[in-house]
Amino acid sequence: MKVLRDRIIKEGAHLGNGILKVDSFMNHQIDSQLMREIGKEFARRFSDLAATRILTAETSGIAPAVSAGMEMNLPVVFARKHQPITMAADPFREKSVSPTHGNDVELIVSSEYLTISDRIIIIDDFLATARTLHALVKLVRHSGATLVAVGAVIEKVYAGGRSSLLDLNVPIEALVSIERVEGDKLIFNEPAAV
Amino acid sequence: MKVLRDRIIKEGAHLGNGILKVDSFMNHQIDSQLMREIGKEFARRFSDLAATRILTAETSGIAPAVSAGMEMNLPVVFARKHQPITMAADPFREKSVSPTHGNDVELIVSSEYLTISDRIIIIDDFLATARTLHALVKLVRHSGATLVAVGAVIEKVYAGGRSSLLDLNVPIEALVSIERVEGDKLIFNEPAAV
């Protein structure tokens, strides 16, 4: 996705240890037009899966998942990190680790919105170690729903998470893949100039 | 906004103590098409304010704010409750209280994305006690930016928050206003049948 790759080249910053800052357009400030394009690209890649719901995790997964949902005419469920007082009893729960905060988090989804007849696309902002994605996959399994695809806006190939997802036997799509970082320079797995 | 009011009547649940559950279309599962209409309605009401950015708070403000941003071609900044490792030093901070979790929360915005030349629309899911909205207003003030409007998807008139916002002298818009609750019944401030 060239427009996204160009934006990462222009505004993304490598903070060291493989940590990528994309706060100016994705994870703190959101470029709403870019986010619309991200949704369209997910829709293009996932259009023939007969999905019934998109599942994501708060916080940074919400914007890309909702944008994809708008394009695909699908409801979006976001796993919550804390159980609000409005949530029904006995939700599905899975432990994960926050990649940008470092602490253990629990992801919680009400059984009202993940059901055995669902066909689920999981969408998140990053595919890095895939710990959040694995927690979402487990939530899908708890519900008995069928996982049909996993999508991430940006893949950090160097974090190695993709290999752990291959056993799922579903399409794993990243809109942009960063092969590795060399100092301040991000090396993409496709040529930046198209 | 009739489509939203109808949906609240159909699926919203009063859990007691004025707490409204709208988890099936807004705060846990998101109806992406309804969210698109919510964005269009905010855009219609706020189109002539020459706004430069929309400010909201994670988590449930993100979807309506991004939808409005898509329609108004504006970037959206969401205040974070925890400072991620990617955030620049010395962000703006304000204390608030989570209405659905009950605990104290801090709202944090990087000074990179709220500047003195900005004209800010604040959008959140609920206008109830207005504590979150006041924290967002204070973040705008810290930055020196100009607040031009406040929008909420649903107003709980019975929670009384609006009166505390009137001194701001900006438009305060709620897409649907619930005057009061009588047992299980929600009383809207407009006739439900239009």
Interface residues (C-beta under 8 A of the other chain):
Chain A: L15 I19 L20 K21 V22 D23 S24 F25 N27 H28 Q29 I30 D31 S32 Q33 M35 R36 R53 E58 T59 I62 A63 V66 S67 G69 M70 M72 N73 L74 P75 V76 V77 F78 R80 H82 P84 I85 T86 M87 T100 H101 G102 V109 S110 E112 Y113
Chain B: L15 I19 L20 K21 V22 D23 S24 F25 N27 H28 Q29 I30 D31 S32 Q33 M35 R36 R53 E58 T59 I62 A63 V66 S67 G69 M70 M72 N73 L74 P75 V76 V77 F78 R80 H82 P84 I85 T86 M87 T100 H101 G102 V109 S110 E112 Y113
